[in-house]
Amino acid sequence: MISMYPKAEILFPPKLILSLKELRGPEWAELVTLVARLPETHPDALAFCHMMIELDGCLNCYAGSYKFMRGCAACARQTIMQFKGTDAELLKMYKASQKTMHAYLKKQERKVAAAKA
């Protein structure tokens, strides 16, 4: 099936991580480089995507909206370029997403362990 909006995804996709590298300062570029090297299922890559989903407002994006029609790459680039805070604040947001992701994964591990017991 051919999509009317071939650039649009439902949520921020890991394949776009590296495209955000040059949009901020060296701290941001270093983080993007490190995360982009990881498999997309790695908890730290998932944490980065989680952070971008929060920043971009992906959960409020829908087919037909202006953001959706522009596509995820344009939306993510604009979000990072226009972020009013510092790179340190972005890194703090990433660390918070890491904590959220690790807590979620631990919870799932406990559920699996309990189900096996």
C-alpha positions as CSV (number, residue, x, y, z in Angstrom):
1,M,0.0,0.0,0.0
2,I,1.3,3.4,-0.9
3,S,1.1,6.0,1.9
4,M,0.0,9.5,1.3
5,Y,2.5,10.6,4.0
6,P,5.6,8.4,3.4
7,K,7.8,10.4,5.9
8,A,5.4,10.0,8.9
9,E,5.7,7.4,11.7
10,I,3.4,7.0,14.6
11,L,6.2,7.6,17.2
12,F,9.8,8.9,16.9
13,P,11.8,6.2,15.2
14,P,15.3,5.2,16.2
15,K,16.5,5.5,12.7
16,L,16.3,9.3,13.0
17,I,18.6,9.6,16.1
18,L,21.8,10.3,14.2
19,S,20.1,13.0,12.1
20,L,19.8,15.1,15.2
21,K,23.6,15.2,16.0
22,E,24.6,18.6,14.5
23,L,21.6,20.5,15.8
24,R,23.0,21.5,19.2
25,G,26.4,21.7,21.0
26,P,29.1,19.2,21.7
27,E,27.4,17.6,24.7
28,W,24.3,16.8,22.6
29,A,26.4,15.6,19.7
30,E,28.3,13.2,22.0
31,L,25.0,11.8,23.4
32,V,23.5,11.4,20.0
33,T,26.6,9.6,18.7
34,L,26.7,7.2,21.6
35,V,23.0,6.4,21.4
36,A,22.9,6.0,17.6
37,R,25.5,3.2,17.8
38,L,23.3,1.1,20.1
39,P,20.8,-1.4,18.8
40,E,17.3,0.1,18.7
41,T,16.2,-2.3,21.4
42,H,18.9,-1.3,23.9
43,P,17.4,0.4,27.0
44,D,19.4,3.6,26.4
45,A,18.2,3.8,22.8
46,L,14.7,3.3,24.0
47,A,15.2,6.0,26.6
48,F,16.3,8.4,23.9
49,C,13.3,7.7,21.8
50,H,11.1,8.1,24.9
51,M,12.6,11.5,25.5
52,M,12.0,12.5,21.9
53,I,8.4,11.2,22.0
54,E,7.8,13.4,25.1
55,L,9.6,16.5,23.5
56,D,8.0,16.1,20.1
57,G,4.5,15.5,21.5
58,C,4.2,12.3,19.4
59,L,1.2,11.1,21.5
60,N,-0.8,14.0,20.3
61,C,0.2,13.6,16.6
62,Y,-2.4,12.2,14.3
63,A,-3.0,11.5,10.6
64,G,-3.9,14.7,8.9
65,S,-2.2,17.0,11.4
66,Y,0.4,19.5,10.3
67,K,3.1,17.8,12.2
68,F,2.1,14.4,10.8
69,M,2.1,15.7,7.2
70,R,5.6,17.2,7.6
71,G,7.0,13.9,8.9
72,C,8.9,12.8,12.0
73,A,12.3,13.9,10.7
74,A,11.2,17.5,10.2
75,C,9.3,17.6,13.5
76,A,12.2,16.2,15.5
77,R,14.7,18.5,13.9
78,Q,12.5,21.5,14.6
79,T,11.9,20.4,18.2
80,I,15.6,20.1,19.0
81,M,16.6,23.3,17.2
82,Q,13.9,25.3,18.9
83,F,14.4,23.8,22.4
84,K,14.7,26.8,24.7
85,G,16.8,25.1,27.3
86,T,20.4,24.2,27.4
87,D,22.1,21.0,26.2
88,A,22.6,20.2,29.9
89,E,18.8,20.3,30.3
90,L,18.3,18.0,27.4
91,L,20.8,15.6,28.9
92,K,19.0,15.8,32.2
93,M,15.7,14.9,30.4
94,Y,17.5,11.9,28.8
95,K,18.8,10.7,32.2
96,A,15.2,11.0,33.5
97,S,14.0,8.9,30.5
98,Q,16.8,6.4,31.2
99,K,15.5,6.0,34.8
100,T,11.9,5.6,33.6
101,M,13.0,2.9,31.1
102,H,15.2,1.0,33.5
103,A,12.4,1.1,36.2
104,Y,9.9,-0.2,33.6
105,L,12.2,-3.0,32.5
106,K,12.9,-4.1,36.1
107,K,9.2,-4.2,36.7
108,Q,8.7,-6.4,33.7
109,E,11.5,-8.7,34.8
110,R,9.9,-9.1,38.2
111,K,6.5,-10.0,36.5
112,V,8.2,-12.6,34.3
113,A,10.1,-14.1,37.3
114,A,6.8,-14.2,39.3
115,A,5.0,-15.9,36.5
116,K,7.7,-18.6,36.3
117,A,7.6,-19.2,40.0
